[in-house]
Amino acid sequence: MSEQTHKRNLRFFVPCIPPKATSQQKGIMMIGGKPRHFKKAHVREAEDTITSLFAEHRPDMPFQGAVKLTVYWTYPWRKSEPKKNRAGGRKWCDTRPDCSNIVKMVEDCLTRLNFWNDDSQVAALHVEKGWGDAPGIGIRIEEL
């Protein structure tokens, strides 16, 4: 008979207006004839905001081994959004920023807060973005 192991998982939602800045929005300046990359102020602000929103959900111990990360990113409805589109409560977002850029900032913030040891532990990833009635960021982390 095999012994069942209990796999950890963590789920939380932070109501907010998610930032549109992403980790890919870097600046370049020349110093001593060499290009130097830096984070723009609005990117640093977005990372600080996400980090502070996620901090209260930090686990007692970092996740170990492979994990699945699910991110739900919901913006508030656009003012121009027709009522018929709002009726369902949520609509897919097909504008910038793209999902891959959103998730990198989220992974970096979760790593900084010791949700896991390194974001290379994310072996499975699911990201959704949309407009909806309840704007915010939903996170689910599951041990695999």
Protein Blocks (a to p, Z undefined) as FASTA:
>chain_A
ZZddddddddddddddddfbdfklccdddeehiacddddfklmmmmmmmmmmmmmmpcfb
dcehjddddddddddddfklcfklmmnopacdfbdcdfklmmmmmmmmmmmnopafbfkl
pmbdcddddddfbgcdddddddZZ
